[in-house]
C-alpha cells in the first residue's frame, strides 16, 4: 500500500449519471464493494494478464489508502487463461459474487466474445483494456454490458499497413494469423489496408502451439516477401521469430499488442531484435503523464508497468469515480449505464464510448526491439508521415 501523501486519482471531465443509489441482489449490501479483473493469470500468456491485474490492484489500493471513500473496495481475480473455453466459468465466478459491481476485462478477444453474453444477462458491466477484435461491439452481438477501453484492431491493423506502405515502402508482405479471434481479426484489417495500398499479400493461418515453425519460416523466405506481419501472441511469435532467423529471413517484421511484452524478448532472444511491435497503448515508463504512476507501480510490484498496465489503472479509477459518486451503494445495471455515458480523463487518454460501447479514440503506437528492450517510437501514423 502506498503512502497517502503521494496518491492522486485522475479526475473525470464529466461524471456520468449519478443516480446509482439503491441496492439490489447484484449491488453491494454492506460497506465493501468489489471490482473484478478477468484475464490470463496462468497459462501461456500470463504476463499480459499480470500487467493488467497489477494496474487494477494499484488503483484499488490507492483509493482505499486515501481514506475518503466511505466504503471499502476489494479486488477479485478471475483467471480465464486468455482462452475462450475457460471464459464462461471465469465470468460465472464473478457474476455469482453479488458484491462485484464491475469488471475490468476480459483481457483477450476470444474470451470476451465467449463471456459477454453472460455478463449482458447479469447486467454486469465489463470494461476491457485490451480486447481489440473489431466485431465485439457489433450491435448484432447484443453484448450490452461490454465497453471497450481501447481502439480496436481496425486502427491497429490499418496502422501496420500504413507504416509498411508509406514508411518502409514494402512491396510484398507475408501475413500470418494464429487462428484466434484476435489474430484473425487483426490480420483481416491489415490485409485490406495493404491491398488497398497496392502491396502484394501472402496470407497464411498457423494455429497456436504449432510444434515447429520451420516450414512456415521457410515459406516466408521462399516467398521473397520484404516484410512480415505476425498477428498473434508472444508465446508463438517467439519460436516463430527464432525459426525465421534460422531460415535467413532479412526483411522487416511486425506484430501487435499480443506480442508487445518483454516475455517475447525473453523467449525469442536475439531473434526478437529489430521486430516492430504495435499497441493502442503508450509506454507508461516514458510518457510524461504516466511517470509518477510508473514509479508507484514499480514500488508496489517491484517491476516496471507493462502493456496495458496504465490503461487498466485508468479504467479502474474511472469505475471507482462512478462508485464514489453513488457513495458505494450501486446497482449493477445503473453503474453500467453511468459508465457508458461518462467521459473520464485518465493518465493515458480520455475515455468515452459510443452508443455501441466502442472506444472513441483512434491512436495506435509503434515500438521496436532494440538491444534487448522494447523501445517506444511514437504514434504510428505520425511516424509513417
URWOHU-V403626 format. One line per field, one symbol per residue. ss: DSSP state (2 for helix, 1 for strand, 0 for the rest). Layout:
ss = ???
This chain:
ss = 0002220000000100000000000000000111111110000002222222222222222222220000011111111000022222222222220001111110002222222222222200111100000222202220000111000022222222222222200001111110002222222222222222000111111000000002222222220000111110022222222222222000011110000002222222222200011110000000022222222222222000000022222222222222222000000222222222201110000110100000100000111111001111111222220
